[in-house]
Amino acid sequence: MSLPHCPKCNSEYTYEDHAVLICPECAHEWKEADSTAIEETTIIKDAVGNTLQDGDTVTVIKDLKIKGSSSVVKVGTKVKNIRLLVDSSDGHDIDCKIEGIGPMKLKSEFVKKA
């Protein structure tokens, strides 16, 4: 049986671990049925419908309380250089670092593209 090449780096050395295919060169993991469908079809949009991409700058549109802290991320806070999380199970699909607060995850429904 011939396994497909890695969809990220096109390596021919992919191997199978149960239902997941793994590339030893770039450590990318995917399901054979999905191939690259997950990464190419998942589109994350902000509160007003703009498509977000890695590296974008967004603005918070609502005061957000930080769990376990008395701190709040205020309306209008700019968040630079975001990273999108494709398979987030808890709804937080943006990974970022907010100045003065630190690293955190946000939901795209509470931001708009700057």
C-alpha positions in Angstrom: 0.0 0.0 0.0 1.4 3.4 -1.0 0.9 6.3 1.4 0.3 9.8 0.1 3.0 12.4 0.4 2.9 15.0 3.2 0.5 17.9 2.2 2.8 20.4 3.9 6.3 19.6 2.9 5.6 17.0 0.2 7.8 14.4 1.9 7.5 10.8 0.7 8.4 9.3 4.1 5.0 9.5 5.7 3.9 6.7 8.0 0.6 5.6 9.5 -0.2 5.5 13.3 -3.7 4.0 13.7 -6.0 6.3 11.7 -3.5 9.2 11.5 -0.8 9.8 8.9 2.4 11.4 10.2 5.3 13.2 8.4 8.7 12.6 10.2 10.3 15.6 8.5 7.9 18.4 9.5 5.8 16.5 12.2 2.5 17.3 10.3 -0.3 15.0 11.2 -3.5 14.4 9.2 -6.2 11.8 8.5 -6.0 10.1 5.2 -9.7 10.8 4.3 -9.2 14.4 5.1 -5.9 14.9 3.4 -5.6 18.7 3.3 -9.3 19.4 3.4 -9.3 20.5 7.0 -6.8 23.3 6.7 -8.0 24.5 3.3 -11.8 24.6 4.1 -11.8 26.0 7.6 -12.3 29.7 7.4 -12.3 31.7 10.6 -14.2 35.0 10.5 -14.4 37.9 12.9 -17.5 39.5 14.4 -18.4 41.4 11.2 -17.6 38.6 8.7 -14.1 39.5 7.6 -11.8 36.5 7.0 -9.0 36.2 9.5 -5.5 35.0 8.7 -2.3 34.2 10.7 -0.4 37.5 11.5 -3.5 39.8 11.3 -4.1 42.6 13.8 -7.5 42.6 15.4 -9.4 44.9 17.8 -11.5 43.6 20.8 -15.1 44.7 20.5 -16.3 43.8 24.0 -14.8 43.9 27.5 -13.6 40.4 28.2 -13.1 39.1 31.7 -10.1 36.9 32.2 -10.9 33.7 34.0 -9.2 33.3 37.3 -8.1 36.9 37.4 -9.6 40.3 38.2 -8.1 41.7 34.9 -10.2 42.7 31.9 -9.3 43.1 28.3 -10.9 46.4 27.4 -12.9 47.3 24.3 -10.6 48.7 21.6 -7.5 46.8 22.7 -5.4 46.0 19.6 -4.0 42.5 19.3 -1.2 42.1 16.8 0.2 39.1 15.1 -2.6 36.6 15.9 -2.3 32.9 15.2 -5.4 30.9 14.2 -6.3 27.6 15.9 -8.0 25.3 13.3 -9.2 22.5 15.6 -10.1 24.2 18.8 -12.7 22.3 20.8 -13.6 25.0 23.2 -14.5 27.8 20.7 -11.3 29.8 21.3 -9.9 30.0 17.8 -7.3 32.8 18.1 -4.0 32.4 20.0 -2.3 35.7 20.8 -0.3 37.7 23.2 -1.9 40.9 24.6 0.5 43.6 25.8 0.3 44.0 29.5 -1.6 40.8 30.0 0.3 38.0 28.3 -0.5 35.0 26.1 -4.2 34.0 25.8 -6.8 32.6 23.5 -9.7 34.5 22.2 -13.0 33.7 20.4 -13.2 35.3 16.9 -16.8 36.5 17.7 -15.3 39.1 20.1 -12.8 40.7 17.7 -12.8 42.6 14.4 -10.1 42.9 11.9 -8.1 46.2 12.3 
